[in-house]
Amino acid sequence: MKNVLIINPQVYDDLKAIKDFISRDDPVQAEKVVGAILDAIENIADMPESGANLQNKLKQKTKYKYILTYRNYATLYYIGKDAIYITLVLNTARDLSALKLLAPKADKEKN
């Protein structure tokens, strides 16, 4: 049985921003990138444990995992009791330590 994915609305905002950015140079490539990211997100449902632990990057305890979903784009998620929660998509060139503000607050959410 496939795991249930719950996708935070922020993910759709992230994907739109990615698409808009890439579309400036190549609209066709923008569609391909967003499609590949969405496909990779769907695959998380099949293998949720395959992601790397975000705490290794943050040097801070967190339940979040991340997976490279397309070249330099990563998807952050955590495994809850009844579902997998997809939280955001970001460019890995971004400083992941900035996510320290996100992780403790989000870790307090109920699953």
Helices and strands as residue ranges (DSSP letters): E 5-7, H 9-23, H 27-44, G 48-50, E 52-53, H 55-58, E 65-70, E 73-79, E 84-91, G 96-101, H 102-107
